[in-house]
Amino acid sequence: MKAIPLAILLLPITLAGCMATLPFDRRSEQIAITEAENISRDDILFTSRCEFALVPNGLSAGIFYQGVCLASKNKLYLRRIDRTTGTTTTFRVYSAGQLMSASIYSGAFSDQLQLRLPQYVVALHMKRDGMHGFAWEIDSSATRKLFQILRSQGVAAVPSLARIASLPTSGTRNIYVPVPMP
C-alpha cells in the first residue's frame, strides 16, 4: 500500500498599504461640488485629486484618505472618495480665516502641504489626475499651487513641521497561499 502525503503548507504573504482608487474626472467632480456646495463654477480656483489626513497637534502620523481638494475664492473643500462607487462626499470645509497658517514640507520624493488649525494639522498631497493612488504619483507642482492660492487669500506662511507620516488604514493583511508539498 502506497501512502501519498497531501500536506499543504500555507505561506503567508503580507500586503501593506496597497490600494487603488477610481480615476478622477475633474469636470464631473467640479459639477458635483458646485451642486452639492451651492457655489458658482466661476468661484473655483483649483481642483485636484488628493490625499489628506487630519492629525491632532503634537502627533506625527495619521490616516490619509483619498479624495478631492477644491479651493474657491474663500474656502477650501476636502471631499472623500468612496472606493466602491467613485463618488465623493464633503468631509470638511474650511474658510481662509479658520486656517492659522500653511507650510510646505519638501521631501525627497514629494511635497506635503501642512495647514494648521487650533487643534489639528491637515496634511495634504495633491495627486496627478487619473492615477490610482501610489506615492510616486504625487504632484508637487499642484501642491505648491494650492499653497500659493491659500497665501493669496491671507493664510500666513510658516516653516513646516516634520513630515506627517501615513498610518495603515486597517493594519497589514496576511494572505495565505496554498503551496503543495511533494
VENQUI-V332066 format. One record per residue. N is the residue number from 0. RES is the residue in one small letter. SS is DSSP state (alpha for helix, beta for strand, coil for the rest). PHI is phi in whole degrees, 0 to 359 (none if undefined). Layout:
n = <N/N>
res = <RES/RES>
ss = <SS/SS>
phi = <PHI/PHI>
This chain:
n = <0/1/2/3/4/5/6/7/8/9/10/11/12/13/14/15/16/17/18/19/20/21/22/23/24/25/26/27/28/29/30/31/32/33/34/35/36/37/38/39/40/41/42/43/44/45/46/47/48/49/50/51/52/53/54/55/56/57/58/59/60/61/62/63/64/65/66/67/68/69/70/71/72/73/74/75/76/77/78/79/80/81/82/83/84/85/86/87/88/89/90/91/92/93/94/95/96/97/98/99/100/101/102/103/104/105/106/107/108/109/110/111/112/113/114/115/116/117/118/119/120/121/122/123/124/125/126/127/128/129/130/131/132/133/134/135/136/137/138/139/140/141/142/143/144/145/146/147/148/149/150/151/152/153/154/155/156/157/158/159/160/161/162/163/164/165/166/167/168/169/170/171/172/173/174/175/176/177/178/179/180/181>
res = <m/k/a/i/p/l/a/i/l/l/l/p/i/t/l/a/g/c/m/a/t/l/p/f/d/r/r/s/e/q/i/a/i/t/e/a/e/n/i/s/r/d/d/i/l/f/t/s/r/c/e/f/a/l/v/p/n/g/l/s/a/g/i/f/y/q/g/v/c/l/a/s/k/n/k/l/y/l/r/r/i/d/r/t/t/g/t/t/t/t/f/r/v/y/s/a/g/q/l/m/s/a/s/i/y/s/g/a/f/s/d/q/l/q/l/r/l/p/q/y/v/v/a/l/h/m/k/r/d/g/m/h/g/f/a/w/e/i/d/s/s/a/t/r/k/l/f/q/i/l/r/s/q/g/v/a/a/v/p/s/l/a/r/i/a/s/l/p/t/s/g/t/r/n/i/y/v/p/v/p/m/p>
ss = <coil/coil/coil/coil/coil/coil/coil/beta/beta/beta/beta/beta/beta/beta/beta/coil/coil/coil/coil/coil/coil/coil/coil/coil/coil/alpha/alpha/alpha/alpha/alpha/alpha/alpha/alpha/alpha/alpha/alpha/alpha/coil/coil/coil/alpha/alpha/alpha/beta/beta/beta/beta/beta/beta/beta/beta/beta/beta/beta/beta/beta/coil/coil/coil/coil/beta/beta/coil/coil/beta/beta/beta/beta/beta/beta/beta/beta/coil/coil/beta/beta/beta/beta/beta/beta/beta/coil/coil/coil/coil/coil/coil/beta/beta/beta/beta/beta/beta/beta/beta/alpha/alpha/alpha/coil/coil/beta/beta/beta/beta/beta/beta/coil/coil/coil/coil/beta/beta/beta/beta/beta/beta/coil/coil/coil/beta/beta/beta/beta/beta/beta/beta/beta/coil/coil/coil/coil/coil/coil/coil/alpha/alpha/alpha/beta/coil/alpha/alpha/alpha/alpha/alpha/alpha/alpha/alpha/alpha/alpha/alpha/alpha/alpha/coil/coil/coil/beta/beta/coil/coil/coil/coil/coil/coil/coil/beta/beta/coil/coil/coil/coil/coil/coil/beta/beta/beta/beta/beta/beta/beta/beta/coil/coil>
phi = <none/253/266/246/288/244/290/237/270/264/261/283/240/262/246/235/73/277/201/226/237/290/301/259/246/303/296/292/291/297/297/298/291/297/288/290/259/57/238/279/298/290/276/282/258/201/219/205/291/208/229/215/222/257/241/303/307/96/264/240/211/202/273/270/250/283/192/230/250/225/247/257/296/217/218/244/250/246/237/272/265/283/295/274/254/82/278/243/227/293/259/211/229/239/274/302/292/283/277/289/196/223/209/244/264/265/257/295/248/200/256/239/274/240/250/263/240/305/246/225/243/260/259/228/235/277/245/289/298/78/273/239/96/267/302/286/261/291/255/295/294/291/299/292/296/298/302/295/298/296/299/292/270/97/283/290/267/225/298/284/278/295/302/279/275/264/266/296/291/213/80/280/242/255/247/263/250/289/238/295/257/290>
